[in-house]
Amino acid sequence: MFILKSERTYGTFNLATLRLQGGSGTCSGRVEIFHDRQWGTVCGTTWDLLDSVVVCKERGCGSPVASYYNAYFGKGAGPVWMDGVSCTGRESLLKDCVFSGWGVTTCTHANDAGVTCSEFMLVDGPNTCSGRVEVLYEHFGWGTVSDDDWNVLGGDVICKQMGCGSALSVNGGSAFGKGSGTAWMYNTACTGTEISLKRCLSGYQKKSSHNNDAGVVCRGKCERQTVKLVNGQTFCSGTVQVRYTGDWGTICHYNWDLPDGIVLCRELGCGPLIGTYASAAFGNGTGNILMDNVLCTGSESSLKECSHSTSVNSLCTHSQDAGVICGEVRLVDGDSICSGRVEVLRNNQWGTVCGDSWDMTDAVVVCKELGCGSPVEVNKGAYGSGIGPIWMDDVKCTGTESTLKNCRSNGWGVHNCEHTNDAGVVCRGELPDSIFLLYTYVSKIYIHRRIRNSSDFFLEVRLVNTNNKCQGTVQVYHDGRWGTVCHNSWDIADGLVLCRELGCGGNAQPLANKKSQLQKNKKTANVNL
């Protein structure tokens, strides 16, 4: 049986070869593809964001909101037509992506791939974060937003939905060209904190000249995915694959260690590093081995900024692929990685925690899990409204749990909450310019607050020259007097020890070479904790 799909621009009809089933609408569900006169599914083993980009594009939907595997939308039927899918994001059709071959698979329907696409698009702009605002309504198809009363608050909502930050500017008069379809009216009561622009729309024009279509320019500019984890349980764990130029490939595990994992977790937007792994612990990756001897300091924003060799050791094979596990809890939109809105990863989709019963005991677990010391305060709605599911409500932690996900709640996604009440926290380890997160495991330790040395006496450590016990110039007590530490080779591992030993959480920013009012001597080590 053939299914007809409307082409929204020209009003013609083509035979569809791709559909989404089991979801809440035409832009969400299990991915099914038509081949050899039969509908079948797609394996989710290597399914990622770029594959979802192509599906959403082919379906005429907006950008992908989330990718799914493990039959999130239920098990399909018929053949598993595609496995090992690897799209670049530039393909027009899913069948144009690289894959193992029609029906060549070891996958079952228990791992069917799925996707949720946005019901919004920014069209005809210079990049994916600017353009004419278009919205999809079932039975109406794609339409535009009228510029009557259109303002930056509405722009903020759509930019946030598109993952493009906040609105830089808004415009009207069809500045990005005329759209088509229904023209929806903007409601001036919109506050800018809504989770969906649809909450800001009320009524529509049955006929419109589209001379006054609304547009927006967002502050962010979306870029293609350059790093991912495969073969893991979520997109925050698995074998590392990179694509900074050309095709996807892996990283050889030689010298792969904690600072490298810290940078990778940050680049992925996951929670803090849990551990780094060697010897293809999650299974072999695909493509060429692109990087070897990666040496990050921990402060880089991307692995490509780390020192590494592109001339790979000839002995390195995919059996030496590097891997990592990142945390599935994070803090967003705060002043640092130790403050912000609490978000949890579930089914490969980030969601929030309801703040209605959120308290300090719950925050103890979050701060501890993130290596951020103890909580200073809890709040709700203070860091803006999140997007996506509200995963946890009525959270009741005992304070002893190792992760927030182990705390009692109503059940995943069971809530009676709004995103305006999203839970937030400020942890004691918070400092605005703390730029990396460190952990209790390190390979070298130079200074402890209470380490017995060979002469059988104790060293004491303190931070001076500020009013903050967790920031300042490092001093050690020896032979009856205080002295400083030379900054030569002073690095993040050393700062970690101070964080832990002074009870200041797990964040550190060594300031050995940074010009600062803290430094009275350029060769004195300093630290932000």
C-alpha positions, -999 to 999 in steps of 0.1 A, spaced: 0 0 0 14 34 -9 9 65 13 5 99 -2 25 128 12 17 164 4 46 187 -7 39 218 12 56 243 -12 40 234 -45 9 216 -34 17 185 -55 17 149 -43 45 124 -43 48 88 -31 63 88 3 91 64 12 96 75 48 72 79 77 72 83 114 49 59 134 38 56 170 45 93 179 22 122 188 20 136 153 35 136 118 69 148 130 75 123 158 78 86 160 95 54 149 114 57 116 100 35 89 112 33 53 95 18 22 116 -5 1 108 -35 -22 71 -29 -17 72 -33 20 75 -9 50 103 -17 75 123 -1 103 158 13 109 182 -1 134 191 23 162 226 10 170 245 38 154 215 62 151 225 98 160 216 135 155 228 138 119 207 108 108 177 125 125 185 158 106 180 140 73 148 123 85 133 156 96 143 172 64 128 144 43 96 146 63 93 183 58 95 189 95 118 212 114 151 204 131 154 173 153 146 177 189 157 142 200 169 109 186 158 76 200 167 40 199 157 8 218 122 10 202 112 41 222 80 45 201 73 7 202 85 -22 181 79 -20 144 70 -48 120 84 -62 88 121 -62 79 148 -41 96 157 -24 63 187 -2 74 215 -7 98 248 11 104 233 43 91 258 72 89 245 104 75 264 137 70 233 158 75 235 171 39 215 143 23 180 149 11 168 114 17 176 88 43 183 62 17 211 83 3 231 80 36 258 53 40 244 21 55 251 -16 56 228 -25 27 191 -32 24 181 -58 50 217 -65 60 215 -64 98 219 -83 130 194 -59 146 159 -67 160 129 -45 164 138 -41 200 163 -15 188 142 4 163 153 40 157 130 70 163 130 108 162 111 138 173 114 168 149 105 204 158 73 218 146 91 251 138 116 262 112 136 293 104 136 295 66 155 314 40 180 329 64 218 329 61 221 300 86 199 277 106 196 302 134 180 330 114 151 333 90 114 335 85 94 319 113 73 289 102 51 267 123 35 233 116 -1 226 127 -18 193 120 -45 197 94 -31 231 85 4 222 73 32 247 75 24 284 78 40 316 89 36 341 118 22 376 112 45 405 122 16 423 139 29 430 175 58 405 168 86 413 193 118 401 208 101 381 235 85 359 208 119 358 192 135 345 224 110 316 225 116 304 190 154 308 193 155 287 225 133 261 208 158 259 179 188 256 202 201 290 190 203 310 223 183 342 225 170 366 199 195 392 186 168 410 166 134 405 151 119 418 119 87 419 98 76 428 64 87 395 51 124 405 54 134 369 47 109 365 18 73 355 16 61 323 31 29 304 22 0 287 40 -18 299 71 -6 331 88 -8 328 126 -13 357 149 12 366 176 -2 372 212 15 402 229 9 385 263 39 362 255 65 366 282 95 350 265 97 322 290 72 299 272 85 264 262 68 266 228 60 295 204 26 278 199 17 291 234 22 326 220 0 322 190 -38 329 190 -59 327 159 -50 329 123 -57 346 90 -75 323 65 -61 343 36 -29 362 37 -7 380 12 23 371 33 37 406 29 41 408 67 57 375 77 78 376 109 114 367 111 142 365 137 180 365 140 192 345 169 225 350 187 237 314 182 247 298 149 241 261 146 270 241 134 272 204 123 280 178 149 318 171 151 320 146 179 298 117 191 298 86 212 287 53 198 280 18 211 271 31 246 238 30 264 232 68 258 248 95 236 268 104 267 288 71 268 306 50 243 334 48 218 346 83 207 341 93 171 352 126 157 347 144 124 365 178 123 372 174 86 357 149 62 343 116 74 338 101 109 367 83 126 380 73 159 408 82 184 437 59 193 438 53 231 475 61 236 477 88 263 439 90 265 432 102 300 410 123 323 417 158 309 408 145 274 376 131 288 367 163 306 370 183 273 350 157 254 321 157 279 320 194 279 320 195 240 291 170 240 270 191 264 268 161 287 273 160 325 308 157 341 332 130 332 328 97 350 357 78 334 379 73 303 384 39 287 408 22 264 410 -9 242 376 -4 225 358 -10 258 325 -2 242 332 -19 209 351 -9 178 343 24 161 341 29 123 361 49 98 397 58 99 417 64 131 420 102 129 437 112 162 465 98 183 484 109 214 457 134 224 470 157 251 444 181 265 450 204 295 413 202 305 405 239 297 398 235 259 363 238 246 368 211 219 391 181 214 403 197 181 420 224 202 441 198 221 476 188 211 474 156 191 490 137 163 473 131 130 500 107 120 486 76 138 508 49 152 508 20 126 502 -4 155 470 13 164 438 -5 153 401 -1 162 408 -25 190 425 4 207 397 29 202 392 54 230 360 56 250 344 77 277 314 78 301 300 113 309 274 121 335 237 122 328 229 151 351 240 187 344 233 223 354 223 247 326 221 285 322 239 293 355 270 314 361 292 283 360 290 246 358 282 245 395 250 265 393 219 265 371 188 246 361 189 209 369 186 187 338 186 149 335 192 127 305 166 100 299 160 81 266 186 102 249 167 134 257 175 160 282 147 171 305 141 190 337 132 184 373 101 200 389 109 224 417 77 221 436 92 199 464 128 205 455 149 210 487 185 211 501 186 173 506 179 168 469 205 194 460 231 176 482 230 147 458 233 169 427 262 190 440 280 158 451 274 141 418 288 170 399 319 174 421 307 208 432 308 205 470 277 211 490 246 232 481 243 269 490 207 274 479 179 258 459 154 276 437 127 271 411 124 289 378 154 311 386 174 299 356 146 301 331 123 275 316 138 244 301 125 226 271 117 190 265 101 166 291 99 173 328 114 140 338 111 141 376 86 155 400 81 152 438 118 142 441 127 128 475 164 121 480 179 108 513 212 126 505 231 94 503 224 86 466 253 86 442 231 101 414 199 121 413 185 95 390 184 70 420 162 93 441 126 86 446 101 105 424 67 100 408 82 81 379 99 91 347 79 118 330 50 116 355 43 151 368 18 179 372 44 207 368 52 235 343 87 245 331 83 278 349 89 258 381 121 240 369 144 232 398 177 250 401 207 249 425 238 268 435 266 246 448 294 258 471 320 250 445 305 276 422 327 304 408 319 323 376 354 318 361 358 282 371 360 267 337 367 230 342 354 202 363 379 178 380 375 146 399 388 127 429 409 104 408 442 119 395 475 104 384 498 128 403 495 147 435 521 172 447 504 189 476 479 177 503 466 197 531 475 168 554 500 145 538 528 129 558 562 135 541 595 116 545 605 137 576 573 125 593 556 159 597 525 174 581 521 200 554 494 226 558 479 245 529 459 277 527 447 303 501 454 340 508 449 375 493 412 372 488 381 372 510 371 338 496 386 307 513 383 288 480 402 313 459 437 329 462 474 325 463 486 290 474 507 289 506 521 259 524 534 257 560 568 242 566 595 245 592 575 270 613 566 294 585 543 300 555 557 301 520 544 299 484 545 274 456 563 280 423 540 279 393 563 257 372 543 226 362 513 238 383 482 224 366 447 211 370 457 180 389 473 201 416 443 224 417 421 194 422 439 184 454 433 218 469 397 217 459 392 184 477 414 190 507 400 224 515 364 212 511 358 235 482 343 210 458 357 195 426 362 226 404 396 242 399 411 269 377 449 271 381 460 307 376 498 302 374 501 323 342 469 344 344 473 381 351 452 387 382 450 409 412 455 377 432 491 375 419 516 395 438 544 375 423 543 362 387 559 330 398 535 322 426 508 296 420 472 307 424 439 289 422 402 294 418 382 266 435 
